[in-house]
């Protein structure tokens, strides 16, 4: 994560260098666009990147993406126009989009449960150390050489990390995932309470109030009768559906109230 944040912070340093601005005749709009080009691809490809690491594992997708973004970062030294800089920024975001889903998946299958919080904390520390180290390092290289050499050194230098990654890391997370699924008896994503809490309840909010109350009551009844396996993180929706069928969900008829002519009643009393 440190290397990823060093690679994405070097363009921010370069955009403040007068020589870099003069080389591309950058306007303020160009500088803002170049700063955001990375995040266009990074944000758009987070979900596809998660599917890739689920499908093909962590080791190889991570290695290919690492190689891709390091070359894109180093390639900035060869850019000659603003469109080329934007293209390289998008390519950098494309490569780094794999970092978060691959890292969290690797932590999930390589640390015991009681140590995962510490592992995630150490991992997230890299998001702070990267810019803290990368920005002054990039500025020092620009002062010592120029901005082109800075991109080459920081881009190609990160490739050294690939050597221990390819030699030491095992490509076994998919096998570990299958074993964990068999052990836990896991269900598809949208059968889990976690998925319903994040995405299902907003959909349920569109239901009429009475139907919502019935659904909530049915789920609560299942929990109280221990028909929801909380340890396995799944809900017995057949039981919920059966509970709901016992309720009359037809809308109740409103009782019509008579309008009383108060003045007529007063005349009758008199």
KEKE-3310 file (N, C-alpha, C; in steps of 0.2 Angstrom, whole numbers, plus 5000, padded with zeros to 4 digits):
npx = (5004:5010:5019:5009:5003:5014:5016:5004:5005:5016:5012:5005:5015:5023:5014:5015:5027:5036:5043:5037:5024:5026:5032:5021:5012:5001:4985:4975:4963:4968:4977:4969:4960:4970:4973:4962:4960:4966:4957:4945:4946:4950:4939:4929:4932:4934:4924:4923:4937:4936:4928:4937:4948:4941:4938:4950:4959:4972:4986:4992:4983:4986:5000:5001:4993:5001:5013:5008:5004:5016:5023:5015:5016:5030:5030:5025:5036:5039:5029:5022:5012:4996:4984:4991:4996:4984:4979:4989:4987:4974:4977:4985:4976:4968:4977:4979:4967:4965:4971:4965:4954:4961:4970:4963:4956:4967:4971:4960:4961:4973:4976:4972:4956:4957:4967:4965:4961:4972:4980:4973:4974:4988:4989:4981:4989:4999:4993:4994:5008:5013:5010:5016:5029:5032:5029:5039:5050:5048:5049:5062:5070:5066:5072:5085:5087:5077:5059:5056:5066:5062:5050:5053:5062:5054:5044:5049:5057:5048:5046:5054:5048:5040:5048:5050:5036:5032:5040:5037:5024:5009:4998:4984:4972:4960:4957:4957:4946:4935:4936:4933:4920:4913:4915:4908:4896:4891:4880:4873:4878:4866:4858:4862:4862:4870:4870:4857:4856:4863:4859:4846:4836:4834:4827:4816:4810:4801:4790:4772:4767:4761:4765:4778:4779:4774:4784:4796:4791:4790:4804:4809:4803:4808:4821:4820:4815:4826:4829:4836:4852:4864:4878:4882:4878:4867:4849:4834:4824:4813:4806:4802:4794:4784:4779:4774:4764:4754:4748:4735:4737:4729:4723:4715:4698:4692:4683:4668:4663:4649:4643:4637:4624:4626:4618:4605:4603:4602:4591:4581:4582:4578)
npy = (4994:5006:5008:5010:5022:5030:5030:5036:5049:5056:5063:5073:5081:5084:5092:5104:5110:5122:5120:5108:5112:5122:5114:5107:5117:5120:5124:5130:5123:5111:5106:5103:5093:5083:5079:5072:5062:5050:5045:5043:5031:5023:5023:5018:5005:4997:4988:4978:4974:4968:4957:4951:4946:4938:4928:4924:4923:4930:4932:4932:4942:4953:4954:4957:4968:4977:4977:4984:4996:5002:5003:5012:5023:5026:5028:5041:5049:5049:5056:5068:5076:5084:5075:5063:5062:5062:5050:5041:5043:5038:5024:5022:5022:5011:5001:5001:4999:4986:4984:4987:4977:4965:4965:4965:4953:4944:4946:4941:4927:4923:4927:4923:4925:4933:4941:4949:4962:4969:4967:4973:4986:4988:4988:4998:5009:5010:5018:5031:5032:5031:5044:5052:5049:5048:5061:5071:5063:5063:5077:5079:5072:5078:5091:5087:5080:5080:5082:5071:5061:5058:5052:5040:5034:5032:5025:5013:5008:5003:4990:4981:4976:4965:4954:4947:4945:4936:4925:4921:4921:4911:4904:4901:4905:4904:4890:4890:4898:4890:4879:4886:4890:4878:4874:4884:4883:4893:4905:4912:4930:4939:4932:4935:4943:4954:4959:4962:4972:4982:4984:4978:4983:4997:4994:4987:4998:5003:4996:4995:5001:4992:4979:4980:4980:4967:4959:4962:4958:4944:4940:4944:4934:4922:4924:4924:4911:4904:4900:4907:4905:4913:4911:4906:4915:4917:4917:4909:4910:4903:4900:4913:4917:4908:4912:4925:4922:4918:4930:4942:4951:4960:4976:4985:4989:5006:5012:5021:5037:5045:5061:5073:5084:5097:5108:5104:5095:5102:5110:5100:5096:5107)
npz = (5000:5003:4992:4982:4986:4985:4972:4967:4972:4967:4955:4960:4966:4955:4948:4954:4951:4942:4930:4925:4923:4913:4903:4898:4896:4905:4911:4924:4924:4917:4926:4937:4931:4927:4940:4944:4935:4938:4948:4941:4934:4945:4954:4946:4943:4955:4959:4948:4950:4962:4959:4950:4958:4966:4957:4951:4961:4972:4971:4957:4949:4958:4956:4942:4941:4949:4942:4930:4935:4940:4928:4921:4929:4928:4915:4913:4913:4899:4893:4882:4879:4885:4884:4884:4897:4904:4900:4905:4918:4920:4917:4928:4938:4934:4936:4950:4956:4960:4971:4985:4986:4983:4994:5006:5004:5004:5017:5024:5022:5027:5040:5056:5064:5076:5074:5063:5064:5068:5057:5047:5052:5051:5037:5033:5038:5029:5019:5024:5027:5014:5006:5015:5015:5001:4995:5000:4995:4981:4979:4983:4973:4961:4964:4964:4952:4939:4935:4926:4928:4941:4940:4933:4943:4954:4949:4942:4952:4962:4957:4962:4973:4968:4967:4981:4982:4972:4975:4988:4992:4992:4981:4985:4990:4984:4986:5000:5002:4997:5006:5018:5015:5014:5028:5035:5029:5020:5012:4997:4993:4995:5004:5016:5032:5033:5020:5018:5028:5022:5009:5007:5016:5012:5000:5006:5012:5003:5003:5008:5024:5033:5028:5030:5044:5046:5040:5048:5060:5058:5055:5067:5075:5070:5074:5089:5091:5088:5075:5066:5060:5068:5070:5058:5049:5042:5036:5039:5027:5022:5033:5037:5027:5028:5040:5037:5028:5037:5041:5038:5024:5017:5013:5026:5028:5029:5042:5039:5045:5052:5048:5058:5060:5069:5072:5069:5078:5089:5087:5088:5101:5108)
capx = (5000:5015:5021:5004:5002:5019:5015:4999:5006:5021:5009:5003:5021:5025:5009:5017:5034:5035:5046:5032:5018:5028:5033:5014:5008:4995:4981:4972:4959:4971:4980:4963:4958:4975:4973:4956:4960:4967:4952:4940:4947:4951:4933:4925:4935:4934:4919:4926:4943:4934:4926:4943:4952:4937:4938:4957:4964:4975:4993:4993:4980:4990:5006:5000:4991:5007:5018:5005:5004:5023:5025:5011:5019:5037:5029:5024:5042:5040:5024:5024:5006:4991:4981:4995:4996:4978:4979:4993:4983:4969:4980:4988:4970:4966:4981:4979:4960:4965:4975:4961:4950:4966:4974:4958:4955:4973:4971:4955:4963:4980:4977:4967:4951:4958:4973:4964:4960:4979:4983:4970:4977:4995:4988:4979:4994:5002:4989:4996:5015:5015:5010:5021:5036:5032:5029:5046:5055:5048:5052:5070:5072:5065:5077:5092:5088:5071:5053:5056:5070:5058:5045:5057:5065:5049:5040:5053:5059:5043:5045:5058:5043:5037:5052:5048:5029:5031:5043:5035:5016:5006:4992:4980:4966:4953:4956:4955:4939:4931:4936:4929:4913:4910:4914:4903:4889:4889:4874:4875:4878:4860:4855:4865:4859:4874:4868:4851:4856:4866:4855:4839:4831:4831:4821:4810:4806:4797:4784:4768:4769:4759:4769:4785:4779:4774:4791:4800:4789:4792:4811:4811:4800:4813:4827:4818:4814:4833:4829:4841:4859:4868:4885:4883:4877:4861:4843:4829:4819:4807:4802:4800:4789:4778:4776:4771:4758:4749:4745:4731:4740:4725:4722:4709:4693:4691:4676:4665:4660:4644:4643:4632:4623:4625:4613:4599:4602:4600:4584:4577:4582:4573)
capy = (5000:5012:5009:5012:5029:5034:5031:5041:5056:5059:5067:5079:5085:5087:5098:5111:5111:5127:5117:5103:5116:5125:5109:5105:5123:5118:5129:5128:5117:5105:5103:5099:5087:5078:5076:5068:5057:5043:5043:5041:5023:5019:5022:5014:4998:4994:4982:4973:4972:4963:4951:4947:4943:4932:4923:4921:4923:4936:4932:4934:4948:4958:4955:4960:4975:4980:4978:4988:5003:5004:5005:5018:5029:5027:5030:5048:5053:5049:5059:5074:5081:5083:5069:5057:5062:5059:5042:5037:5044:5033:5018:5021:5021:5005:4996:5002:4997:4979:4984:4986:4971:4960:4965:4963:4946:4940:4946:4937:4920:4922:4929:4921:4930:4938:4945:4952:4969:4972:4966:4979:4992:4989:4989:5005:5013:5012:5024:5037:5033:5032:5051:5056:5048:5049:5068:5074:5060:5065:5084:5079:5069:5084:5096:5084:5079:5084:5078:5065:5056:5057:5047:5034:5031:5030:5020:5007:5006:4999:4983:4977:4972:4959:4948:4943:4943:4930:4920:4919:4921:4906:4906:4896:4908:4901:4884:4892:4900:4884:4876:4890:4890:4871:4873:4888:4882:4900:4906:4918:4936:4942:4929:4936:4949:4960:4962:4965:4978:4988:4985:4976:4987:5003:4992:4986:5004:5005:4992:4998:5001:4986:4974:4980:4977:4959:4956:4963:4953:4937:4939:4944:4928:4917:4925:4922:4904:4901:4898:4910:4903:4919:4909:4904:4922:4916:4918:4904:4914:4899:4901:4920:4917:4905:4917:4931:4919:4918:4936:4944:4957:4964:4982:4985:4994:5011:5013:5028:5040:5049:5068:5075:5091:5099:5113:5101:5091:5107:5111:5094:5096:5113)
capz = (5000:5003:4986:4978:4987:4983:4964:4965:4975:4963:4950:4964:4967:4949:4946:4958:4948:4936:4924:4923:4920:4907:4898:4895:4895:4909:4914:4931:4923:4915:4932:4941:4927:4928:4947:4945:4930:4942:4952:4937:4933:4951:4957:4941:4943:4961:4959:4944:4952:4967:4955:4947:4963:4969:4952:4949:4967:4974:4969:4950:4948:4961:4952:4935:4942:4952:4936:4926:4938:4940:4921:4920:4933:4925:4908:4913:4911:4892:4890:4878:4879:4891:4883:4886:4904:4906:4898:4910:4925:4920:4917:4935:4942:4932:4939:4957:4958:4962:4978:4991:4986:4984:5000:5011:5003:5007:5025:5026:5022:5029:5047:5061:5066:5081:5072:5057:5065:5068:5050:5043:5054:5048:5030:5032:5040:5023:5016:5027:5026:5007:5005:5020:5012:4994:4993:5000:4991:4974:4978:4983:4967:4957:4965:4963:4945:4936:4936:4922:4932:4947:4938:4932:4949:4959:4945:4941:4959:4965:4954:4967:4978:4965:4968:4986:4982:4968:4978:4995:4993:4989:4977:4988:4993:4982:4990:5007:5002:4996:5013:5023:5013:5016:5035:5037:5026:5018:5007:4992:4996:4996:5009:5023:5036:5032:5014:5019:5031:5018:5003:5007:5020:5008:4996:5010:5014:4998:5004:5013:5032:5036:5026:5033:5051:5046:5039:5054:5065:5056:5056:5074:5078:5069:5079:5095:5091:5086:5068:5062:5062:5068:5069:5051:5046:5037:5038:5036:5024:5021:5039:5037:5022:5031:5045:5034:5025:5042:5042:5032:5022:5013:5017:5030:5026:5034:5044:5037:5051:5050:5049:5062:5059:5076:5073:5068:5085:5094:5086:5090:5109:5110)
cpx = (5004:5017:5015:5003:5008:5018:5010:5000:5012:5018:5007:5009:5023:5020:5011:5024:5033:5038:5041:5026:5020:5029:5026:5009:5001:4992:4978:4967:4962:4974:4975:4961:4964:4975:4968:4956:4962:4961:4946:4940:4947:4944:4928:4926:4936:4930:4922:4932:4941:4932:4932:4947:4948:4938:4945:4962:4968:4982:4994:4990:4984:4996:5006:4998:4997:5012:5015:5005:5011:5025:5022:5014:5026:5036:5027:5030:5043:5034:5026:5018:5001:4987:4985:4996:4990:4977:4983:4990:4978:4972:4983:4982:4968:4970:4980:4972:4960:4968:4971:4958:4955:4969:4969:4957:4961:4973:4966:4957:4970:4981:4971:4962:4953:4964:4971:4963:4967:4981:4980:4973:4984:4994:4986:4984:4998:4999:4991:5004:5017:5015:5015:5028:5037:5033:5036:5051:5055:5050:5059:5073:5071:5071:5084:5093:5083:5065:5053:5060:5066:5053:5048:5059:5059:5044:5043:5055:5055:5043:5049:5054:5040:5042:5050:5040:5028:5035:5040:5028:5014:4999:4987:4974:4960:4952:4954:4948:4934:4930:4932:4922:4910:4910:4909:4896:4886:4883:4877:4874:4872:4856:4857:4862:4863:4872:4862:4851:4859:4862:4848:4834:4829:4826:4815:4806:4801:4790:4779:4769:4767:4763:4776:4785:4778:4780:4795:4798:4791:4799:4812:4808:4805:4819:4826:4817:4821:4833:4833:4848:4864:4876:4887:4881:4872:4855:4838:4823:4812:4803:4799:4794:4783:4775:4772:4764:4752:4745:4741:4734:4736:4724:4715:4705:4692:4684:4674:4662:4655:4645:4637:4630:4621:4619:4606:4597:4600:4593:4579:4577:4577:4566)
cpy = (5006:5013:5012:5020:5033:5035:5036:5048:5059:5064:5074:5084:5088:5093:5104:5113:5116:5124:5112:5107:5119:5120:5107:5111:5122:5124:5126:5122:5111:5102:5100:5093:5081:5075:5072:5062:5050:5041:5041:5033:5020:5018:5017:5007:4994:4988:4977:4970:4967:4957:4947:4943:4937:4926:4920:4921:4930:4937:4935:4940:4954:4959:4958:4967:4980:4982:4984:4995:5006:5007:5011:5024:5031:5030:5038:5052:5053:5053:5066:5078:5079:5077:5063:5057:5060:5052:5038:5038:5039:5026:5016:5019:5014:5000:4996:5000:4990:4979:4983:4979:4965:4959:4963:4955:4942:4940:4941:4929:4918:4924:4925:4926:4935:4942:4950:4960:4972:4972:4972:4985:4994:4991:4996:5010:5015:5017:5031:5038:5034:5040:5054:5055:5050:5056:5071:5070:5062:5073:5084:5077:5074:5089:5093:5082:5083:5079:5071:5059:5054:5051:5040:5030:5028:5024:5013:5004:5002:4992:4979:4973:4966:4953:4944:4941:4937:4924:4917:4918:4915:4908:4901:4899:4906:4894:4885:4894:4895:4880:4880:4890:4883:4871:4878:4887:4889:4900:4912:4925:4939:4938:4930:4942:4955:4963:4965:4972:4984:4989:4983:4980:4994:5000:4990:4992:5006:5001:4997:4997:4994:4980:4974:4978:4970:4956:4956:4958:4946:4936:4939:4937:4922:4918:4922:4914:4900:4898:4901:4908:4909:4917:4908:4910:4920:4916:4913:4908:4910:4900:4908:4920:4914:4909:4922:4928:4919:4924:4938:4951:4961:4970:4982:4991:4999:5012:5021:5031:5045:5056:5070:5082:5093:5104:5110:5097:5096:5109:5106:5094:5102:5111)
cpz = (5000:4996:4981:4979:4985:4975:4963:4968:4971:4958:4954:4965:4961:4946:4949:4955:4942:4930:4921:4920:4914:4901:4894:4894:4899:4911:4921:4930:4921:4922:4937:4937:4928:4935:4948:4940:4933:4945:4948:4936:4940:4954:4953:4942:4949:4962:4955:4946:4958:4964:4953:4952:4966:4964:4951:4955:4967:4971:4962:4948:4951:4958:4946:4936:4945:4946:4931:4928:4938:4933:4919:4923:4930:4918:4908:4911:4903:4889:4887:4877:4884:4890:4885:4893:4907:4905:4903:4917:4925:4920:4924:4939:4941:4936:4947:4960:4961:4969:4984:4991:4987:4991:5006:5010:5006:5014:5027:5027:5024:5036:5050:5063:5071:5080:5066:5058:5065:5061:5046:5045:5051:5041:5029:5034:5034:5019:5018:5026:5019:5005:5009:5017:5005:4991:4994:4996:4984:4974:4979:4976:4961:4957:4963:4955:4941:4937:4932:4926:4938:4946:4937:4938:4953:4955:4945:4948:4963:4963:4958:4971:4975:4966:4974:4986:4978:4971:4984:4996:4989:4986:4979:4991:4991:4985:4997:5007:5001:5003:5018:5021:5015:5024:5038:5035:5023:5013:5003:4996:4999:5001:5016:5026:5034:5025:5014:5023:5027:5012:5003:5010:5016:5003:5000:5012:5009:4999:5009:5020:5035:5034:5029:5040:5051:5045:5045:5059:5064:5057:5063:5078:5076:5073:5086:5096:5088:5079:5063:5065:5062:5067:5062:5046:5040:5040:5035:5033:5022:5028:5040:5033:5025:5036:5042:5031:5030:5043:5036:5030:5017:5017:5021:5028:5031:5035:5042:5044:5048:5052:5053:5062:5066:5077:5072:5075:5090:5094:5089:5098:5111:5109)
residu = (UNK:UNK:UNK:UNK:UNK:UNK:UNK:UNK:UNK:UNK:UNK:UNK:UNK:UNK:UNK:UNK:UNK:UNK:UNK:UNK:UNK:UNK:UNK:UNK:UNK:UNK:UNK:UNK:UNK:UNK:UNK:UNK:UNK:UNK:UNK:UNK:UNK:UNK:UNK:UNK:UNK:UNK:UNK:UNK:UNK:UNK:UNK:UNK:UNK:UNK:UNK:UNK:UNK:UNK:UNK:UNK:UNK:UNK:UNK:UNK:UNK:UNK:UNK:UNK:UNK:UNK:UNK:UNK:UNK:UNK:UNK:UNK:UNK:UNK:UNK:UNK:UNK:UNK:UNK:UNK:UNK:UNK:UNK:UNK:UNK:UNK:UNK:UNK:UNK:UNK:UNK:UNK:UNK:UNK:UNK:UNK:UNK:UNK:UNK:UNK:UNK:UNK:UNK:UNK:UNK:UNK:UNK:UNK:UNK:UNK:UNK:UNK:UNK:UNK:UNK:UNK:UNK:UNK:UNK:UNK:UNK:UNK:UNK:UNK:UNK:UNK:UNK:UNK:UNK:UNK:UNK:UNK:UNK:UNK:UNK:UNK:UNK:UNK:UNK:UNK:UNK:UNK:UNK:UNK:UNK:UNK:UNK:UNK:UNK:UNK:UNK:UNK:UNK:UNK:UNK:UNK:UNK:UNK:UNK:UNK:UNK:UNK:UNK:UNK:UNK:UNK:UNK:UNK:UNK:UNK:UNK:UNK:UNK:UNK:UNK:UNK:UNK:UNK:UNK:UNK:UNK:UNK:UNK:UNK:UNK:UNK:UNK:UNK:UNK:UNK:UNK:UNK:UNK:UNK:UNK:UNK:UNK:UNK:UNK:UNK:UNK:UNK:UNK:UNK:UNK:UNK:UNK:UNK:UNK:UNK:UNK:UNK:UNK:UNK:UNK:UNK:UNK:UNK:UNK:UNK:UNK:UNK:UNK:UNK:UNK:UNK:UNK:UNK:UNK:UNK:UNK:UNK:UNK:UNK:UNK:UNK:UNK:UNK:UNK:UNK:UNK:UNK:UNK:UNK:UNK:UNK:UNK:UNK:UNK:UNK:UNK:UNK:UNK:UNK:UNK:UNK:UNK:UNK:UNK:UNK:UNK:UNK:UNK:UNK:UNK:UNK:UNK:UNK:UNK:UNK)
# end
